[in-house]
């Protein structure tokens, strides 16, 4: 160490040349790291001789040289910057690639519920394998929990209804922060007299009328008169306690093909209480489609904006100038993707020249993935990878106007025909009463005249001779003899042609293309298209034990032959050869099937009430809310179906067990085609027609046991045991009895019991809450609410106990 100390001053104050080197801009080395090396040099010089001064000079020179060499190996900041600048193009491409790779991995990542949570250190390969696996170990099916939760919600709703006038008035004030309208006591007496159940459930009326509170009574009257003078809108006028209909659009060089059917139906609903109503006008929409589309700015700032609308130049159809979608997307907030659109996808890209709607399918696939992570209202959607995964095994809690957010996903509008309606919308807040309401529209809901009246095409058990409704339809079929098949018939409507060329994306066309695969020659290109089906493996007769759950890909061409009987009966919007056509049938033919599909037409579906009244189960897919939406409960009274339709096969598989095609795909023996298995499949059994068939008026061209104890209202406590005696067993639709190859497993028996429970609950709901008198109670409540808005002094038109 002494040599180091004596050396240091000499190194620091050495020769002139050494001093020049140290004053150079080269980095100063860390001398501490050089000490071991100096020791080695010092030792070498001592052994080989040399003077003190020489030795010190050589040591200093050696140290300086080593430090300079070390410094020269470090690149200068300027050199590093130059290299980065020279390689900047490659670096940019690498960054872009990594960003897109990360975004793609994030978008494609499976929901957390589909990943293994047994170990936090599981590898990505094992997680990917568990995601892609078609089946896993859990044996819990989501449908029972959906049914239980729905039943609990419906029970709670029934239990909280007000038992007295005072309680109903207090509940009204609590919900809506204002007193009930004048005449509330008379309405309540009318409702109680007719055993009305849902005393407090009129949120739909209040929400539909809420925007009109921003207008004065005079403005409401003025706008009602304005819209009532337009073609395709009729008036129901109340004067002196009497109602009359006034045809709209007279003198405007427009002849409407529809003769006030909806206005006459609404007038009939007022009959029992019209004498108690003040004078007012009800503008009634003559069409099935929604008409009022108010831009977002006019909704957000109603007092500082004035809509531009000239009734003198109004034409009820678009006539090639504009479309519903262009008007509707302005109801979205300015920041919404639908408002930021510049142009649309062409018809050829979406469907007019394509064999499949790949854009729509991709969008719905993504929606299905997102739905599994979180359902409406913050509730988790039911998805269980143990018995299935993917959109085909995601079951919606409800269906209606909130099913799809078209503002956030504007590409989805190609899949719903009401955005292509030929009838012009009104860009101003006006009171128009319509049978249904989709998201973004401002129409006021009223019961459909199809529900209220009686016709052979829309009414269950209608007697066209005596003009009355019987208790049981003459074509009804006992439950045990109904086919485990999905039935649908209708015209190829679903939308208009403004603009034209997008019909393939409409809701009816999409379902028919899926359900027709393998049943018509035009679908041969999709003959090998598969869908995953989950089911409980049925035991063999000699092995009466329940098998484990299984998920297998099944060809749609074979699956459709087992479980689908859907067909167009009339061509309205042009269709291709890949859509199945069948003969027109009576409504009663549907009662031979357990699953009755209910799809929107030009607007809402007019057959839903008839389906509920039958002993079969409605399976409903819709983007509309109707007057009864707050009174009925999905999974209790009917089965909701998503806009993708992708889960339809797994719905049937759960309730009715695996079809023969699913069993064969799983490598299990199945009953021969046409024979009855214990799961009840008998095939579609309907002769296909070649090409177009005789025209028929479009059916919608306008468009647990006793769960409640004593009342059991709307929850299916009837048994229907007299049905078979009334009908007999000679119906040709049932086919000859066949020897069964399988016995039902416990899961299949439970599924069939649950399905029948929904059928009974739907029928009972129709008999207790979907009666024509219930529709009158709804219209009565709507009328007194509307009368208060019509008045100049709204406080005077409030109820005072």
ZAMARGU-4260 file (C-alpha; in steps of 0.2 Angstrom, whole numbers, plus 5000, padded with zeros to 4 digits):
<rodrens>
0) 5000/5000/5000 | 5015/5012/5003 | 5020/5011/4985 | 5003/5016/4980 | 5003/5031/4991
5) 5021/5037/4985 | 5015/5034/4967 | 5000/5044/4968 | 5007/5062/4969 | 5019/5058/4955
10) 5005/5052/4944 | 4995/5067/4947 | 5010/5079/4945 | 5020/5070/4932 | 5028/5077/4916
15) 5021/5090/4905 | 5016/5077/4892 | 5006/5068/4905 | 4998/5083/4911 | 4992/5087/4893
20) 4984/5070/4891 | 4975/5072/4907 | 4968/5088/4901 | 4961/5080/4886 | 4942/5078/4884
25) 4944/5059/4886 | 4934/5051/4900 | 4943/5050/4917 | 4945/5032/4921 | 4941/5024/4937
30) 4959/5022/4945 | 4952/5010/4959 | 4949/4997/4946 | 4967/4999/4939 | 4976/4996/4956
35) 4978/4977/4954 | 4985/4980/4937 | 4998/4993/4944 | 5003/4981/4957 | 5007/4969/4944
40) 5017/4981/4934 | 5027/4987/4949 | 5031/4970/4954 | 5038/4967/4936 | 5049/4982/4936
45) 5056/4978/4953 | 5062/4961/4947 | 5070/4967/4931 | 5078/4983/4938 | 5077/5001/4932
50) 5078/5018/4941 | 5065/5025/4952 | 5061/5039/4941 | 5061/5027/4926 | 5050/5015/4935
55) 5037/5029/4940 | 5037/5036/4923 | 5034/5019/4914 | 5020/5015/4927 | 5011/5032/4924
60) 5012/5029/4905 | 5005/5012/4907 | 4991/5018/4918 | 4986/5032/4906 | 4987/5020/4891
65) 4976/5007/4899 | 4963/5021/4904 | 4963/5028/4886 | 4960/5011/4878 | 4946/5008/4891
70) 4938/5025/4886 | 4939/5022/4868 | 4929/5006/4869 | 4913/5016/4874 | 4903/5024/4860
75) 4900/5043/4861 | 4882/5049/4863 | 4884/5057/4846 | 4888/5041/4838 | 4874/5032/4846
80) 4862/5045/4840 | 4868/5043/4823 | 4866/5025/4823 | 4848/5026/4829 | 4844/5039/4816
85) 4851/5028/4803 | 4840/5013/4809 | 4825/5023/4813 | 4814/5016/4799 | 4817/4998/4805
90) 4814/5003/4823 | 4797/5011/4818 | 4792/4995/4809 | 4797/4984/4824 | 4787/4995/4836
95) 4771/4995/4824 | 4773/4976/4823 | 4774/4974/4842 | 4759/4986/4845 | 4748/4977/4833
100) 4754/4960/4839 | 4749/4965/4857 | 4732/4972/4852 | 4728/4956/4842 | 4733/4945/4857
105) 4722/4956/4868 | 4707/4955/4856 | 4709/4937/4854 | 4712/4933/4872 | 4699/4921/4879
110) 4688/4927/4894 | 4695/4924/4911 | 4682/4911/4915 | 4689/4900/4900 | 4707/4900/4907
115) 4713/4888/4920 | 4715/4896/4937 | 4723/4882/4946 | 4740/4889/4945 | 4746/4907/4943
120) 4762/4900/4934 | 4753/4890/4921 | 4762/4892/4904 | 4754/4902/4889 | 4753/4886/4879
125) 4743/4876/4892 | 4731/4891/4894 | 4729/4892/4875 | 4726/4873/4875 | 4712/4875/4888
130) 4704/4889/4878 | 4704/4879/4862 | 4698/4863/4870 | 4680/4859/4865 | 4675/4852/4881
135) 4681/4851/4899 | 4677/4843/4915 | 4663/4854/4923 | 4646/4846/4921 | 4636/4862/4926
140) 4624/4869/4912 | 4620/4887/4913 | 4602/4886/4908 | 4595/4880/4925 | 4603/4895/4934
145) 4596/4907/4921 | 4579/4899/4924 | 4580/4900/4943 | 4586/4918/4943 | 4572/4923/4931
150) 4559/4914/4942 | 4566/4924/4957 | 4565/4940/4948 | 4547/4937/4942 | 4541/4932/4959
155) 4549/4947/4967 | 4540/4958/4955 | 4523/4950/4958 | 4526/4951/4977 | 4529/4970/4977
160) 4513/4976/4968 | 4503/4988/4977 | 4488/4981/4987 | 4478/4997/4988 | 4475/5014/4979
165) 4485/5023/4992 | 4500/5012/4990 | 4499/5013/4971 | 4499/5032/4972 | 4513/5032/4984
170) 4523/5020/4974 | 4520/5031/4958 | 4527/5046/4967 | 4542/5036/4974 | 4546/5030/4956
175) 4543/5046/4946 | 4545/5060/4958 | 4528/5068/4954 | 4510/5064/4958 | 4500/5052/4947
180) 4489/5060/4934 | 4471/5065/4936 | 4459/5050/4935 | 4471/5038/4943 | 4458/5032/4955
185) 4446/5028/4941 | 4460/5019/4932 | 4464/5009/4948 | 4446/5004/4951 | 4445/4998/4933
190) 4461/4988/4934 | 4456/4980/4951 | 4439/4976/4944 | 4447/4966/4930 | 4460/4957/4941
195) 4474/4966/4933 | 4491/4960/4941 | 4505/4972/4936 | 4498/4988/4945 | 4514/4997/4947
200) 4523/4991/4931 | 4521/5006/4919 | 4539/5012/4917 | 4537/5010/4898 | 4523/5023/4898
205) 4532/5035/4908 | 4549/5033/4898 | 4540/5035/4882 | 4531/5051/4887 | 4545/5059/4896
210) 4553/5069/4882 | 4536/5078/4880 | 4538/5086/4898 | 4550/5098/4889 | 4535/5105/4879
215) 4520/5115/4884 | 4503/5108/4882 | 4500/5120/4867 | 4516/5113/4859 | 4510/5095/4861
220) 4493/5099/4853 | 4501/5108/4839 | 4513/5094/4835 | 4500/5081/4836 | 4489/5091/4824
225) 4505/5093/4812 | 4509/5074/4812 | 4491/5069/4811 | 4489/5078/4794 | 4503/5067/4786
230) 4501/5052/4775 | 4504/5035/4784 | 4498/5043/4800 | 4480/5042/4806 | 4471/5051/4820
235) 4460/5043/4834 | 4450/5059/4840 | 4442/5060/4857 | 4428/5073/4858 | 4414/5074/4871
240) 4418/5056/4878 | 4417/5048/4860 | 4431/5042/4849 | 4432/5042/4830 | 4446/5039/4817
245) 4452/5052/4805 | 4462/5046/4789 | 4478/5055/4788 | 4486/5063/4773 | 4471/5068/4764
250) 4474/5080/4749 | 4493/5077/4748 | 4492/5066/4732 | 4496/5050/4742 | 4485/5035/4743
255) 4490/5023/4757 | 4487/5004/4754 | 4483/5001/4772 | 4466/5007/4778 | 4468/5012/4796
260) 4468/4995/4804 | 4479/5000/4818 | 4469/5016/4821 | 4453/5006/4822 | 4461/4993/4834
265) 4466/5007/4846 | 4449/5015/4845 | 4442/4999/4850 | 4454/4998/4865 | 4447/5015/4871
270) 4429/5009/4871 | 4426/5004/4889 | 4432/5021/4897 | 4432/5034/4883 | 4418/5043/4891
275) 4430/5047/4906 | 4443/5055/4895 | 4445/5073/4891 | 4446/5079/4873 | 4463/5074/4864
280) 4470/5067/4848 | 4480/5051/4846 | 4491/5051/4830 | 4492/5032/4826 | 4506/5025/4815
285) 4499/5016/4800 | 4515/5006/4798 | 4524/4993/4808 | 4540/5002/4808 | 4546/5015/4820
290) 4544/5033/4813 | 4551/5046/4826 | 4570/5048/4825 | 4575/5064/4835 | 4594/5069/4833
295) 4604/5069/4848 | 4606/5088/4848 | 4587/5091/4849 | 4586/5078/4863 | 4600/5085/4873
300) 4595/5103/4871 | 4577/5104/4867 | 4574/5122/4872 | 4588/5129/4861 | 4587/5119/4845
305) 4573/5119/4832 | 4571/5104/4821 | 4569/5108/4802 | 4553/5099/4796 | 4541/5105/4782
310) 4525/5095/4782 | 4520/5103/4765 | 4534/5094/4757 | 4534/5078/4767 | 4534/5062/4757
315) 4531/5046/4767 | 4543/5036/4758 | 4562/5039/4755 | 4561/5039/4736 | 4579/5036/4735
320) 4584/5051/4745 | 4591/5046/4762 | 4588/5031/4773 | 4583/5026/4790 | 4601/5022/4795
325) 4607/5039/4790 | 4594/5048/4800 | 4595/5035/4815 | 4614/5037/4818 | 4611/5055/4822
330) 4602/5050/4837 | 4619/5044/4844 | 4630/5056/4854 | 4643/5065/4843 | 4657/5055/4850
335) 4649/5038/4846 | 4657/5028/4831 | 4640/5028/4822 | 4641/5048/4821 | 4659/5047/4815
340) 4656/5036/4800 | 4660/5044/4783 | 4654/5030/4771 | 4646/5013/4772 | 4652/4996/4766
345) 4645/4992/4749 | 4631/4980/4745 | 4643/4968/4737 | 4654/4967/4752 | 4640/4964/4764
350) 4628/4952/4756 | 4621/4956/4739 | 4635/4947/4730 | 4643/4937/4744 | 4638/4919/4749
355) 4639/4923/4767 | 4638/4939/4777 | 4656/4937/4784 | 4657/4955/4791 | 4641/4952/4801
360) 4647/4935/4807 | 4663/4942/4813 | 4655/4956/4822 | 4642/4944/4831 | 4657/4932/4835
365) 4665/4946/4844 | 4649/4951/4853 | 4647/4933/4859 | 4664/4933/4866 | 4661/4950/4875
370) 4644/4944/4881 | 4652/4930/4890 | 4663/4942/4900 | 4649/4952/4906 | 4630/4953/4903
375) 4618/4967/4903 | 4617/4977/4919 | 4634/4972/4925 | 4629/4954/4928 | 4640/4940/4922
380) 4634/4931/4907 | 4632/4912/4910 | 4646/4903/4902 | 4653/4886/4908 | 4668/4879/4898
385) 4665/4862/4906 | 4650/4859/4895 | 4654/4870/4881 | 4662/4887/4876 | 4661/4900/4863
390) 4646/4910/4856 | 4637/4894/4853 | 4636/4891/4872 | 4632/4909/4877 | 4614/4911/4882
395) 4607/4929/4884 | 4597/4934/4899 | 4584/4944/4889 | 4581/4951/4871 | 4574/4967/4865
400) 4579/4985/4861 | 4595/4984/4872 | 4601/4968/4863 | 4613/4977/4852 | 4621/4994/4854
405) 4621/5001/4836 | 4629/5018/4841 | 4644/5009/4847 | 4644/4995/4834 | 4638/5004/4818
410) 4642/4989/4807 | 4629/4979/4816 | 4615/4989/4807 | 4618/4978/4791 | 4610/4964/4801
415) 4593/4972/4805 | 4581/4976/4791 | 4572/4990/4800 | 4587/5002/4796 | 4583/4999/4777
420) 4564/5002/4779 | 4556/5012/4764 | 4546/5023/4775 | 4553/5040/4780 | 4556/5044/4798
425) 4552/5060/4806 | 4567/5070/4813 | 4556/5080/4826 | 4548/5075/4843 | 4530/5072/4839
430) 4518/5060/4847 | 4516/5045/4836 | 4508/5029/4844 | 4516/5013/4837 | 4515/4994/4841
435) 4534/4993/4846 | 4549/5003/4849 | 4567/4999/4844 | 4582/5008/4852 | 4584/5026/4847
440) 4566/5028/4841 | 4554/5040/4850 | 4538/5031/4846 | 4525/5029/4860 | 4521/5010/4863
445) 4503/5004/4862 | 4496/4986/4860 | 4496/4979/4843 | 4479/4977/4834 | 4485/4959/4830
450) 4485/4955/4848 | 4469/4964/4852 | 4458/4957/4838 | 4455/4940/4832 | 4461/4933/4815
455) 4465/4915/4810 | 4483/4920/4806 | 4487/4929/4822 | 4475/4922/4835 | 4477/4905/4844
460) 4461/4894/4843 | 4451/4907/4833 | 4435/4901/4827 | 4432/4911/4810 | 4414/4905/4809
465) 4408/4910/4826 | 4421/4924/4827 | 4426/4919/4844 | 4441/4912/4853 | 4440/4894/4860
470) 4450/4887/4875 | 4460/4875/4865 | 4465/4875/4846 | 4457/4861/4836 | 4475/4858/4829
475) 4483/4857/4846 | 4495/4842/4850 | 4498/4834/4866 | 4516/4838/4873 | 4522/4820/4872
480) 4518/4820/4854 | 4525/4836/4849 | 4541/4836/4838 | 4558/4842/4846 | 4560/4853/4831
485) 4561/4872/4828 | 4547/4878/4817 | 4546/4894/4808 | 4536/4900/4792 | 4535/4918/4785
490) 4539/4929/4770 | 4556/4935/4766 | 4553/4952/4773 | 4562/4960/4788 | 4567/4976/4779
495) 4564/4987/4764 | 4575/4992/4750 | 4582/5009/4755 | 4595/5007/4750 | 4593/4991/4740
500) 4605/4976/4739 | 4607/4972/4758 | 4593/4960/4760 | 4604/4945/4764 | 4609/4953/4780
505) 4591/4955/4787 | 4587/4945/4802 | 4575/4932/4794 | 4587/4929/4779 | 4602/4926/4791
510) 4592/4913/4801 | 4586/4904/4785 | 4603/4903/4778 | 4609/4894/4794 | 4594/4883/4795
515) 4593/4878/4777 | 4611/4871/4776 | 4610/4854/4769 | 4591/4855/4765 | 4592/4864/4749
520) 4604/4863/4734 | 4610/4881/4736 | 4619/4877/4752 | 4631/4863/4746 | 4646/4875/4748
525) 4642/4875/4767 | 4639/4856/4768 | 4654/4853/4780 | 4651/4869/4790 | 4651/4863/4809
530) 4644/4870/4825 | 4648/4863/4842 | 4634/4855/4852 | 4635/4850/4870 | 4624/4837/4878
535) 4623/4824/4891 | 4627/4807/4884 | 4612/4796/4885 | 4614/4778/4892 | 4611/4762/4882
540) 4595/4753/4887 | 4606/4739/4895 | 4616/4752/4904 | 4604/4764/4913 | 4617/4776/4920
545) 4620/4794/4916 | 4635/4798/4905 | 4646/4813/4906 | 4643/4829/4897 | 4651/4830/4879
550) 4654/4844/4866 | 4656/4838/4848 | 4657/4848/4832 | 4642/4843/4821 | 4639/4846/4803
555) 4625/4859/4801 | 4618/4849/4786 | 4615/4834/4797 | 4609/4844/4812 | 4597/4854/4802
560) 4588/4838/4796 | 4585/4833/4814 | 4580/4849/4822 | 4575/4863/4810 | 4559/4865/4800
565) 4560/4883/4794 | 4556/4890/4777 | 4550/4905/4768 | 4533/4904/4760 | 4533/4921/4750
570) 4547/4931/4741 | 4546/4949/4746 | 4564/4954/4748 | 4574/4944/4734 | 4583/4929/4741
575) 4595/4916/4734 | 4594/4898/4731 | 4602/4895/4748 | 4586/4899/4757 | 4573/4886/4760
580) 4555/4888/4753 | 4540/4878/4759 | 4522/4878/4757 | 4511/4890/4766 | 4502/4883/4781
585) 4489/4886/4794 | 4495/4893/4810 | 4489/4878/4819 | 4502/4867/4810 | 4515/4875/4822
590) 4506/4867/4837 | 4514/4850/4832 | 4532/4857/4837 | 4539/4861/4854 | 4550/4876/4848
595) 4541/4890/4839 | 4553/4903/4833 | 4548/4921/4833 | 4558/4933/4822 | 4555/4951/4818
600) 4547/4956/4802 | 4546/4973/4795 | 4544/4978/4813 | 4539/4968/4828 | 4532/4950/4827
605) 4513/4949/4827 | 4512/4930/4831 | 4520/4931/4849 | 4504/4931/4859 | 4497/4916/4849
610) 4513/4907/4852 | 4512/4910/4871 | 4494/4904/4871 | 4498/4888/4863 | 4506/4873/4873
615) 4523/4875/4864 | 4537/4886/4869 | 4541/4903/4860 | 4559/4906/4856 | 4560/4924/4853
620) 4574/4935/4845 | 4569/4953/4843 | 4577/4971/4844 | 4560/4979/4849 | 4552/4982/4866
625) 4533/4981/4867 | 4520/4987/4879 | 4521/4970/4889 | 4540/4970/4890 | 4540/4975/4909
630) 4527/4962/4913 | 4534/4946/4906 | 4550/4937/4910 | 4562/4928/4898 | 4567/4910/4904
635) 4550/4909/4913 | 4538/4912/4899 | 4548/4910/4884 | 4566/4907/4878 | 4576/4922/4873
640) 4587/4920/4858 | 4602/4931/4854 | 4604/4941/4837 | 4617/4929/4832 | 4605/4914/4833
645) 4621/4904/4836 | 4615/4896/4853 | 4599/4889/4845 | 4606/4871/4843 | 4612/4870/4861
650) 4596/4876/4867 | 4587/4862/4859 | 4601/4850/4864 | 4599/4855/4883 | 4580/4853/4883
655) 4577/4839/4871 | 4594/4829/4872 | 4606/4825/4858 | 4599/4823/4841 | 4604/4808/4830
660) 4617/4819/4821 | 4625/4824/4837 | 4626/4806/4843 | 4634/4800/4827 | 4646/4815/4828
665) 4651/4809/4845 | 4654/4791/4839 | 4638/4785/4848 | 4625/4774/4841 | 4609/4783/4835
670) 4592/4779/4830 | 4590/4777/4811 | 4584/4792/4801 | 4565/4794/4803 | 4563/4783/4818
675) 4559/4790/4835 | 4572/4790/4848 | 4569/4794/4866 | 4574/4811/4864 | 4559/4814/4853
680) 4567/4819/4836 | 4557/4814/4821 | 4566/4825/4808 | 4558/4840/4799 | 4547/4829/4789
685) 4541/4843/4777 | 4542/4840/4758 | 4553/4853/4750 | 4546/4863/4736 | 4556/4868/4721
690) 4557/4886/4718 | 4543/4899/4723 | 4527/4892/4730 | 4510/4900/4729 | 4509/4917/4737
695) 4502/4920/4754 | 4499/4936/4764 | 4514/4939/4775 | 4511/4934/4792 | 4520/4949/4798
700) 4521/4960/4783 | 4517/4975/4793 | 4529/4968/4802 | 4543/4874/4942 | 4528/4867/4947
705) 4517/4879/4957 | 4530/4893/4961 | 4518/4905/4969 | 4507/4894/4979 | 4489/4899/4978
710) 4490/4911/4963 | 4504/4903/4952 | 4501/4918/4941 | 4511/4917/4925 | 4522/4903/4931
715) 4515/4887/4924 | 4505/4877/4936 | 4493/4870/4924 | 4494/4852/4919 | 4484/4852/4902
720) 4479/4834/4905 | 4463/4835/4895 | 4473/4839/4879 | 4476/4822/4873 | 4458/4817/4875
725) 4452/4832/4866 | 4464/4829/4851 | 4467/4811/4850 | 4482/4802/4843 | 4478/4801/4825
730) 4486/4817/4819 | 4496/4813/4804 | 4510/4825/4809 | 4515/4813/4823 | 4520/4799/4812
735) 4519/4780/4817 | 4526/4775/4834 | 4544/4768/4833 | 4554/4757/4845 | 4565/4767/4855
740) 4584/4764/4855 | 4589/4775/4870 | 4581/4779/4886 | 4582/4797/4892 | 4596/4801/4905
745) 4591/4810/4920 | 4598/4826/4912 | 4586/4824/4897 | 4571/4820/4908 | 4575/4836/4918
750) 4577/4846/4902 | 4560/4841/4895 | 4552/4845/4911 | 4559/4862/4911 | 4554/4865/4893
755) 4536/4860/4897 | 4536/4871/4912 | 4541/4886/4901 | 4527/4881/4889 | 4514/4881/4904
760) 4520/4897/4911 | 4519/4906/4895 | 4501/4900/4892 | 4496/4905/4910 | 4504/4922/4908
765) 4494/4924/4892 | 4478/4920/4901 | 4482/4931/4916 | 4492/4946/4910 | 4491/4945/4891
770) 4472/4946/4890 | 4463/4959/4879 | 4457/4967/4895 | 4475/4969/4901 | 4479/4979/4885
775) 4464/4990/4889 | 4471/4993/4906 | 4487/4998/4898 | 4479/5010/4886 | 4468/5018/4899
780) 4484/5022/4910 | 4493/5028/4894 | 4478/5039/4890 | 4477/5048/4907 | 4496/5051/4907
785) 4495/5058/4889 | 4480/5069/4894 | 4490/5078/4907 | 4503/5082/4894 | 4490/5088/4882
790) 4484/5101/4896 | 4490/5118/4898 | 4488/5117/4917 | 4497/5100/4921 | 4496/5103/4940
795) 4477/5104/4939 | 4478/5087/4929 | 4487/5078/4943 | 4478/5066/4955 | 4473/5073/4972
800) 4467/5060/4985
</rodrens>
